[in-house]
Amino acid sequence: MAALAGTAVLAAALTACGGGGSSSGDGKSDLKAAKKPEIVVNLTGDQAKPGEPVKVTLADGTLGSVTVTDAKGSALTGKIAADGKSWTSERSAAPGTKYTVEAKDAKGATAQAAFTTAAAGKVNKVSMVPGKGTTVGVGQPVSIVFDNPVKNRAAVEKQLKVTTSNNTEGSWGWMQDYSGKDRVDWRPKDYWKSGTKVTLEADLNGVDSGTSGGWFVKDYKTDFTIGQNQIVEADLSAHRLKLYRDGALLKDIPMSAGTPGGDKASWRGKTVLMAKEGTINMNSETVGLGSSYNKMVDYSMRLTWSGMYAHAAPWNADYFGSVNHSSGCIGMSDADAKYVYGTVQVGDPFEITGDGSKGTQALNNGYGEWNLPYDAWKAKSALTAPAAG
């Protein structure tokens, strides 16, 4: 209990020449000292339980204001109840943090209290895409991968806020990343509109991941801009790759994709350009294709985690525009690959259609969420339905 101090009860004795004061017949003042109000804080001591809202309750009178700050001066915002007797923070107390509470009653009297939460036994961290200040294509989702498992998915998702400059509709969806870690992505209902500005605020400090996951001990934030409206269409049957900007055809390119009928076939479906990796070494042994190839490859554009790229493939020139004869990637001439590489943006959709594929790209093999209808994608939110891993 902390007593409110500072309310002064002032008794002013009015005097004049030859005049008398106002007092009772026994000479004692009629004014009595005011009782000092008190507050109760639900969290106390130096090992208070984190992950709970802070609640400040006033024994008598009504609250005027409450501030709860940590050692860095950051405040927990909150609201006073309708009856004026209590205040509750909107966010939970974070682990390993010392908080100072200052309450004022309606008369301006103040009281202070302090507590420290127990430290986190295990900490969870995140990786976020896109990076801060980047410009990406119209297919790029917001993606968060967690270091440790997230069992309390709904509690985590409630703290994730995507804000756009044009009120873009979208939803979170949970999955297990290709790496095996828990992941949650936010994709719009349809491809982004060019020029949209996007901000992600992950206010996770003080949230418990659940069993084996640990606590989050900081907030995260990123922002990015949607660049030019560009879409790449790759037709496995026609052996052509077409690059469009704002619906207008920029380039129609002969290509050769993966050899049909086995592991060397290409994936079909809507994927997203993950990275422009330039000249890299490609070794078939790293993707389970034995000793088929081991070479340096120019203008490499990653489409999946499993190793599907679009890139220059001059050794396959005899097959461009006529036969799919690669080990799974989309190959072009040096000149055409250079043009595509210099034109596309990370986040540009690659829409792969036609016969001879080995199936539709998996949800977590890169960014495969565009292969789900929007209603099916929304169902993967922890706030709308149980999320499948």
C-alpha distance (Angstrom), angle and dihedral (degrees) to the residues before:
residue distance angle dihedral
M1 . . .
A2 3.77 . .
A3 3.79 119.7 .
L4 3.77 120.0 -133.8
A5 3.79 108.7 -121.0
G6 3.74 130.9 -168.0
T7 3.78 104.2 51.4
A8 3.75 103.4 129.2
V9 3.81 120.4 -155.4
L10 3.73 103.8 -154.1
A11 3.85 122.3 -161.0
A12 3.74 111.3 -172.0
A13 3.86 114.8 -166.3
L14 3.78 108.5 -146.6
T15 3.84 110.3 -141.7
A16 3.79 136.2 179.4
C17 3.83 136.5 170.2
G18 3.77 106.5 -69.0
G19 3.87 89.9 -4.2
G20 3.81 128.4 123.0
G21 3.82 132.8 -135.5
S22 3.78 128.2 -116.6
S23 3.79 112.9 -100.6
S24 3.75 139.8 137.3
G25 3.70 121.7 -91.1
D26 3.81 92.0 -98.2
G27 3.80 92.6 54.2
K28 3.84 95.7 -111.3
S29 3.80 123.4 126.1
D30 3.78 117.5 -102.4
L31 3.85 89.3 -142.6
K32 3.78 117.6 91.4
A33 3.82 126.6 -160.2
A34 3.79 111.5 -93.0
K35 3.79 116.8 -114.1
K36 3.78 110.5 -109.4
P37 3.82 111.4 -121.2
E38 3.80 119.3 -128.6
I39 3.83 136.7 -147.9
V40 3.78 131.6 -146.7
V41 3.82 121.3 -152.7
N42 3.82 116.6 -159.6
L43 3.83 92.3 -142.3
T44 3.80 117.9 60.6
G45 3.79 142.9 164.2
D46 3.80 129.8 22.7
Q47 3.84 97.5 -65.3
A48 3.79 100.9 49.4
K49 3.80 116.9 160.9
P50 3.82 112.3 -98.5
G51 3.78 124.2 -145.0
E52 3.80 96.0 54.4
P53 3.80 129.2 104.7
V54 3.80 116.2 -106.7
K55 3.80 112.8 -113.6
V56 3.80 122.7 -166.1
T57 3.81 117.6 -168.7
L58 3.82 126.8 -167.5
A59 3.80 116.7 -144.8
D60 3.82 96.4 -153.7
G61 3.79 134.1 12.0
T62 3.79 125.1 8.1
L63 3.78 133.2 -63.7
G64 3.77 121.3 -109.9
S65 3.80 98.7 -174.7
V66 3.80 142.7 -20.5
T67 3.81 129.1 -157.3
V68 3.79 124.8 -170.9
T69 3.80 114.7 -173.4
D70 3.79 135.8 172.6
A71 3.80 127.0 -136.7
K72 3.83 91.0 -85.7
G73 3.79 92.1 54.6
S74 3.79 95.6 -107.8
A75 3.80 111.6 144.9
L76 3.78 132.6 -142.6
T77 3.77 107.7 -135.1
G78 3.79 119.4 -141.2
K79 3.79 147.8 153.5
I80 3.77 136.4 -107.9
A81 3.80 114.5 -125.0
A82 3.80 119.6 -111.4
D83 3.80 91.8 -104.6
G84 3.82 91.4 53.1
K85 3.80 92.2 -127.0
S86 3.82 100.6 108.4
W87 3.79 144.2 26.5
T88 3.81 125.9 -153.4
S89 3.79 127.0 -166.4
E90 3.79 118.6 -122.8
R91 3.79 92.5 -138.5
S92 3.78 130.9 44.1
A93 3.78 127.4 -105.1
A94 3.81 111.3 -94.3
P95 3.82 122.2 -128.4
G96 3.80 120.9 -98.0
T97 3.80 93.5 17.8
K98 3.79 133.0 129.5
Y99 3.79 114.4 -141.5
T100 3.79 131.1 -166.3
V101 3.80 118.9 -154.2
E102 3.79 122.5 -156.7
A103 3.79 119.7 -179.3
K104 3.79 129.4 -175.6
D105 3.76 124.5 -164.3
A106 3.78 124.4 -141.9
K107 3.81 90.0 -88.8
G108 3.80 93.3 53.9
A109 3.79 97.8 -105.1
T110 3.80 113.6 145.0
A111 3.77 138.4 -145.8
Q112 3.78 131.2 -177.7
A113 3.76 135.9 -155.9
A114 3.80 135.4 168.6
F115 3.79 138.5 -158.1
T116 3.80 138.8 169.9
T117 3.80 124.7 -142.4
A118 3.79 123.0 -133.8
A119 3.79 115.6 -96.5
A120 3.80 120.3 -103.0
G121 3.79 113.3 -97.1
K122 3.83 89.2 -154.8
V123 3.80 130.2 16.5
N124 3.80 127.1 -147.1
K125 3.81 121.4 -153.6
V126 3.80 135.4 -173.6
S127 3.80 141.7 -141.8
M128 3.81 116.0 -147.7
V129 3.80 133.7 -158.5
P130 3.02 133.2 -131.6
G131 3.79 100.7 43.0
K132 3.77 122.4 -124.0
G133 3.80 115.5 -77.5
T134 3.81 95.3 7.1
T135 3.80 129.6 138.4
V136 3.81 115.8 -136.3
G137 3.78 141.1 175.0
V138 3.79 128.6 -88.8
G139 3.81 94.0 -97.5
Q140 3.80 98.9 53.8
P141 3.82 113.8 120.3
V142 3.79 125.5 -157.3
S143 3.81 104.8 -107.1
I144 3.81 131.0 -169.0
V145 3.82 122.3 -173.8
F146 3.81 118.4 -168.4
D147 3.79 125.1 -143.3
N148 3.82 92.0 -142.6
P149 3.83 133.6 29.5
V150 3.81 118.6 -76.7
K151 3.80 112.8 -144.3
N152 3.81 95.3 161.2
R153 3.80 92.8 62.7
A154 3.79 96.8 154.6
A155 3.82 92.3 51.1
V156 3.81 90.1 50.5
E157 3.79 95.1 44.6
K158 3.82 91.0 52.4
Q159 3.80 88.1 62.8
L160 3.82 94.7 52.9
K161 3.79 115.4 92.3
V162 3.81 126.5 -177.8
T163 3.81 115.2 -166.9
T164 3.81 122.4 -172.8
S165 3.78 133.7 -171.1
N166 3.80 92.4 -123.5
N167 3.83 104.9 33.9
T168 3.79 94.5 -103.4
E169 3.79 113.0 -165.3
G170 3.79 115.7 -127.2
S171 3.78 146.3 134.5
W172 3.80 143.4 -137.7
G173 3.78 119.4 -115.9
W174 3.81 128.9 -171.5
M175 3.79 128.2 -139.7
Q176 3.76 143.0 145.9
D177 3.78 109.4 -93.3
Y178 3.81 120.9 -124.8
S179 3.81 85.8 -105.1
G180 3.81 89.9 59.6
K181 3.80 94.7 -108.6
D182 3.80 125.8 121.9
R183 3.80 113.8 -93.9
V184 3.79 137.7 -179.1
D185 3.83 124.2 -164.7
W186 3.80 132.5 -170.0
R187 3.79 116.2 -150.0
P188 3.79 129.3 174.3
K189 3.78 120.7 -114.4
D190 3.81 87.7 -110.2
Y191 3.79 132.2 8.2
W192 3.81 113.4 -59.5
K193 3.80 120.2 -94.4
S194 3.78 113.4 -112.4
G195 3.80 112.3 -100.9
T196 3.82 95.8 27.3
K197 3.80 113.2 146.3
V198 3.80 114.6 -145.0
T199 3.81 132.7 -166.6
L200 3.79 126.9 -171.6
E201 3.80 119.0 -162.0
A202 3.80 114.8 -172.8
D203 3.83 103.5 -172.2
L204 3.79 94.0 -173.3
N205 3.81 102.8 141.2
G206 3.80 106.5 123.8
V207 3.82 96.6 17.4
D208 3.82 119.2 127.6
S209 3.83 114.4 -137.0
G210 3.79 91.1 -155.9
T211 3.79 132.6 -123.3
S212 3.83 112.2 5.1
G213 3.79 91.6 -4.8
G214 3.79 105.2 89.9
W215 3.78 131.1 -154.8
F216 3.77 130.6 -52.5
V217 3.79 109.0 -126.7
K218 3.81 101.9 -176.4
D219 3.79 143.1 35.9
Y220 3.80 123.9 -115.9
K221 3.78 132.9 -151.3
T222 3.78 137.2 179.4
D223 3.79 136.6 167.7
F224 3.78 133.9 -166.0
T225 3.81 142.9 167.1
I226 3.80 130.1 -124.5
G227 3.78 110.4 -121.9
Q228 3.79 132.6 -159.2
N229 3.79 119.0 -21.7
Q230 3.81 100.7 -108.9
I231 3.81 129.2 158.8
V232 3.81 128.4 -178.5
E233 3.80 117.8 -151.1
A234 3.80 117.7 -162.8
D235 3.83 115.8 -172.3
L236 3.81 111.9 -162.4
S237 3.80 92.0 -167.8
A238 3.81 96.7 48.7
H239 3.84 93.1 37.0
R240 3.80 90.2 -134.8
L241 3.80 133.7 127.3
K242 3.80 117.7 -156.4
L243 3.80 125.3 -168.5
Y244 3.81 117.7 -156.1
R245 3.79 131.8 -170.8
D246 3.81 118.9 -167.7
G247 3.79 87.5 -14.9
A248 3.82 94.4 -55.8
L249 3.81 120.1 117.1
L250 3.81 112.1 -114.8
K251 3.78 100.3 173.6
D252 3.83 139.1 3.3
I253 3.80 109.9 -158.8
P254 3.82 133.1 -174.7
M255 3.79 111.0 -127.6
S256 3.77 143.8 171.9
A257 3.81 118.7 -139.9
G258 3.80 133.9 -174.4
T259 3.80 121.2 -37.9
P260 3.84 108.0 -101.9
G261 3.77 123.9 -123.1
G262 3.79 104.7 46.2
D263 3.81 148.6 20.3
K264 3.80 91.4 -43.5
A265 3.80 93.1 64.9
S266 3.82 119.6 108.2
W267 3.79 126.3 -111.1
R268 3.79 117.4 -110.3
G269 3.80 129.4 -149.9
K270 3.77 136.4 63.0
T271 3.77 113.2 -39.7
V272 3.81 132.8 165.4
L273 3.79 129.6 -126.3
M274 3.81 102.4 -106.3
A275 3.80 101.3 -175.5
K276 3.80 143.6 -12.4
E277 3.81 100.7 -129.6
G278 3.79 101.2 173.7
T279 3.79 117.0 -157.3
I280 3.80 111.2 4.9
N281 3.79 139.2 159.6
M282 3.79 113.3 -103.7
N283 3.80 115.9 -161.8
S284 3.80 119.0 -177.7
E285 3.80 91.5 -150.0
T286 3.83 90.5 67.9
V287 3.83 90.8 61.6
G288 3.78 98.9 40.9
L289 3.81 98.1 -99.9
G290 3.78 98.6 119.1
S291 3.80 118.4 -133.0
S292 3.81 97.2 -28.1
Y293 3.81 94.7 126.7
N294 3.79 145.1 -7.0
K295 3.79 112.5 177.5
M296 3.79 146.3 127.1
V297 3.80 110.5 -97.6
D298 3.82 125.7 -160.8
Y299 3.82 129.9 -141.2
S300 3.80 92.9 14.8
M301 3.84 115.6 -174.1
R302 3.82 114.8 -173.1
L303 3.81 117.2 -136.9
T304 3.83 102.7 166.9
W305 3.80 139.7 18.4
S306 3.81 88.5 -122.6
G307 3.80 91.0 67.6
M308 3.79 108.4 -92.4
Y309 3.82 111.1 146.9
A310 3.77 141.1 166.4
H311 3.83 108.1 -131.7
A312 3.77 149.1 135.7
A313 3.83 112.6 -65.7
P314 3.83 108.3 173.3
W315 3.83 90.7 162.7
N316 3.82 87.6 67.3
A317 3.81 95.9 51.4
D318 3.82 94.2 121.5
Y319 3.82 89.7 64.7
F320 3.82 102.0 45.3
G321 3.79 110.2 123.5
S322 3.79 95.0 5.0
V323 3.82 116.7 51.1
N324 3.81 136.5 25.2
H325 3.79 102.0 -129.2
S326 3.81 109.1 148.6
S327 3.80 132.8 105.5
G328 3.81 92.0 -103.0
C329 3.80 104.8 -60.4
I330 3.80 130.6 104.0
G331 3.80 106.8 -109.3
M332 3.81 130.1 -163.3
S333 3.79 139.1 168.2
D334 3.80 118.2 -78.2
A335 3.80 91.5 -106.4
D336 3.79 95.0 48.6
A337 3.81 93.6 44.0
K338 3.80 89.8 50.3
Y339 3.81 90.1 53.1
V340 3.81 94.4 48.1
Y341 3.80 92.2 44.1
G342 3.79 91.5 52.5
T343 3.80 93.8 46.3
V344 3.80 107.0 42.4
Q345 3.80 125.4 81.0
V346 3.78 129.2 -145.0
G347 3.81 103.3 -94.8
D348 3.81 96.0 36.3
P349 3.84 111.1 137.6
F350 3.80 118.7 -116.4
E351 3.81 108.3 -158.1
I352 3.81 108.3 -161.4
T353 3.81 117.3 -167.5
G354 3.79 138.8 160.3
D355 3.78 139.3 67.3
G356 3.77 131.4 -48.4
S357 3.79 101.0 46.5
K358 3.81 124.4 135.9
G359 3.81 91.8 -126.7
T360 3.78 140.6 -71.9
Q361 3.79 118.7 -41.0
A362 3.82 111.4 -99.0
L363 3.78 119.9 -109.2
N364 3.82 93.9 -112.2
N365 3.81 99.0 36.7
G366 3.77 91.9 99.8
Y367 3.81 111.3 -49.2
G368 3.79 106.7 -25.3
E369 3.80 98.7 151.2
W370 3.80 92.9 107.3
N371 3.81 87.6 71.6
L372 3.81 89.7 69.8
P373 3.82 123.2 78.6
Y374 3.79 109.4 -112.8
D375 3.81 94.6 -109.1
A376 3.80 90.4 53.1
W377 3.79 89.8 48.9
K378 3.82 92.5 50.3
A379 3.80 89.4 52.4
K380 3.81 88.1 66.0
S381 3.81 90.7 66.3
A382 3.81 113.4 107.5
L383 3.80 88.4 -137.9
T384 3.80 96.6 57.3
A385 3.80 104.6 34.0
P386 3.81 140.8 -12.7
A387 3.80 105.7 -67.7
A388 3.78 118.2 -128.3
G389 3.78 115.3 -137.4
